[in-house]
Amino acid sequence: MKNLLGKLFVASVIGMFMVATMAGIGLAADTIKLGVAGPHSGDLASYGIPTVKAAELVVKEINAKGGVLGKKVELLVEDDVCKPEVATNTATKLLSNKVDVVLGHICSGATRAAMGIYKDSKIIAMSPSATNPALTQSGDYPNFYRTIASDDAQAKLQVEFALEVLKVKKIAVLHDKGDYGKGLAEFAKGFLEKSPQAKVVLYEGITPGAVDYSAVVQKIKRSQAEAVIFGGYHPEASKIVSQMRKKRMKTIFISDDGVKDDTFIKVAQKYAEGVYATGPKDVSKNPMAIAATEAHKKAYGQ
């Protein structure tokens, strides 16, 4: 799915080139330098690598047709490992290499860290996945765009699904303490507290990268929560779900597009069954998606 969505990002990438051109941002050279920033290594590489591959295909197509306004497009790929402290260095490096526009970053925390640098240099950045509402709603980053709904919309959907479809009332809300996960969890908690039929029985931040989440799993069990809403990514979600199920807990697990990843299923295995996750609509039958799939398979064999 990420490969499909990445390839469908073609129109957005072209649009970003055109915006940069109209704004007159550093396009005097013979090439347009497109930075691609995201996690290309580490636990969250499965989010960043598809974007790189999609960008490679897009650039190849654009250059084969003569480029943009007669200028060839050059890719500058940088790995931020989805960490804010690395993203600032990534952004600085892209600027030092005279990047014109940036496709990225992927994670909200890394994006916010990088945007402070891009803003000062008036570099346009567009993300396919950074969902923290403040990125577009605060007014602090006028040069930032995204092609995905923000976390407040995602959290609202999760809460409505839990209350209206699953008919649960007692809910534990967890997060990974990051801009993305905590932001989503705060919105979910807020929506739940406004509902007379819901009760937040636990609100807890976990430590990303830990191996053992038995302490928080025990808290969930003691809270008698009927469901968990988790804001964060698949490495932590897969461990929490697995440890819950190994304790024979039937508590429903609901999460976000940070968990909607094949790696989650590979790690959680049978314990992934019954987990719910919000995310972009399935576009696999869209003609553009079908063409994107064929192009991706031809280029990368998958």
Sequence and secondary structure as in RCSB ss.txt:
>XXXX:A:sequence
MKNLLGKLFVASVIGMFMVATMAGIGLAADTIKLGVAGPHSGDLASYGIPTVKAAELVVKEINAKGGVLGKKVEL
LVEDDVCKPEVATNTATKLLSNKVDVVLGHICSGATRAAMGIYKDSKIIAMSPSATNPALTQSGDYPNFYRTIAS
DDAQAKLQVEFALEVLKVKKIAVLHDKGDYGKGLAEFAKGFLEKSPQAKVVLYEGITPGAVDYSAVVQKIKRSQA
EAVIFGGYHPEASKIVSQMRKKRMKTIFISDDGVKDDTFIKVAQKYAEGVYATGPKDVSKNPMAIAATEAHKKAY
GQ
>XXXX:A:secstr
 HHHHHHTTHHHHHHHHHHHHHHT S  SSEEEEEEEE  SSTTHHHHHHHHHHHHHHHHHHHHTT BTTBEEEE
EEEE TT HHHHHHHHHHHHHTT SEEE  SSHHHHHHHHHHHHHHT EEEESS   THHHHSSS TTEEESS  
HHHHHHHHHHIIIIIS   EEEEEE SSHHHHHHHHHHHHHHHT TT EEEEEEE  TT S  HHHHHHHHHHT 
SEEEEES HHHHHHHHHHHHHTT   EEEE TTT SHHHHHHHGGGGTT EE  S   TTSHHHHHHHHHHHHHH
  
